[in-house]
Amino acid sequence: MKVALLVLLGVGILTAAHASDVAPDDRFDVVVIDPGHGGADFGARGASGILEKNVVMQIARRIRTSLTALGLRVVFTREDDRFVTLAERAEIANRAQGDLFLSIHANSAEDREARGPETYFLSLKASDEEAMRVALTENEVFGREAAVPDSDDIVAGILGDLILSDHMRGSSEIATAIQRNLRQLNGASRGVKQAPFVVLMGVNMPAALVEIGFLTNAEEARKLRTREYRAAIADAVARAVRSYRDARQRIAGEGAAR
């Protein structure tokens, strides 16, 4: 867990996000999509050779098409098969002044029967041991990006204000909306969880990380190879974003009317 948190100290991406970068509450028009992994970082690999970096990019592109049709501007942290550091992904999101950050991933496990999507938002402590395992797996690339002295106390202090902010409430809401829509698609829903994902730590906006399913499960890997199932996942995520946006705008409208 300590390694997973150290990016805050090494690159200072939280302190780089100033108050002037925060979008007004009554505006919601920029969504940042983060297709996980890329380049030499393949991510999870299925028994049939399916690679996480490719699957999530295909799904991310479909999400972009759906959100663009809703009038939203979509910014990608990577447009093609290249490696982008976790710090760079956060910087791209903050520079775009996004209203929402979604990191798209596919899961893996030693248990080949493990299946179903799960959606995460940021927390200093993981919901359970399995959530921590997933976070450490996704954070593993950070260990190859930088080496930073250890300090749990400093990290906890930095995260303190973030965890209490409106961004955390929004993160919980979008994670819940995504998982609800994915559950309608896949009865094996694994729920909403929390964990210390490095890629979520530096973004100055509500953020969630979606594990769309297990590439190590033969049935899910087979389904994820099909365009129809990838499209169904993307459409479920896009519906969640639309409902989240509509709720945000409704609340903003009610506030303005008072």
SULCOR-V879160 format. One line per field, one symbol per residue. ss: DSSP state (A for helix, B for strand, O for the rest). psi: psi as a letter, one per 30 degrees, with the letter a starting at -180 (. if undefined). burial: I if it has 24 or more other C-alpha atoms within 12 Angstrom, else O. A space follows every 10 residues. Layout:
ss = ???
psi = ???
burial = ???
This chain:
ss = OAAAAOAAAA AOOOOOOOAA AOOOOOOOOB BBBBBOOBOO BOOOBOOOOO BAAAAAAAAA AAAAAAAAAO OOBBBBOOOO OOOOOAAAAA AAAAAOOOOB BBBBBBBOOO OOOOOOOBBB BBOOOOOOAA AAAAAAAAAA AAAAOOOOOO OAAAAAAAAA AAAOOAAAAA AAAAAAAAAA AAAAAOOOOO OBBBBOOAAA AOOOOOBBBB BBBBOOOAAA AAAAOOAAAA AAAAAAAAAA AAAAAAAAAA AAAAAAAO
psi = eeefffeeee fhfeffjlff fkklfgkjgk kkkjjlalbf jfblklfgfk keeeeeeeee eeeeeeeefg gkkkkkfkfa ilkkleeeee eeeeefhlfk kkkklkllle jffklllkkl lkkekleaee eeeeeeeffe feffelkklk jeeeeeeefe eeeflfeeee eeeeeeeeee eeefejfhkg lklklikeff efkilkklkk jfajffkeee eeeffkeeee eeeeeeeeee eeeeeeeeee eeeeeff.
burial = IIIIIIIIII IIIIIOIOOO OIIOIOOIII IIIIIIIIOO IIIIIIOOOI IIIIIIIIII IIIIOIIOOO OIIIIIIIIO OOIIIIIIII IIIIIIIIII IIIIIIIIIO OOOIIIIIII IIIIIIOOOI IIIIIIIIII IIOOOOOOOO OOOOIOOIIO OIIOOOIIOI IIIIIIIIII IIIOIIOOII IIIIIIIIII IIIIIIIIII IIIIIIIIOI IOIIIOOOII IIIIIIIIII IIIIIOOIOO OOOOOOOO
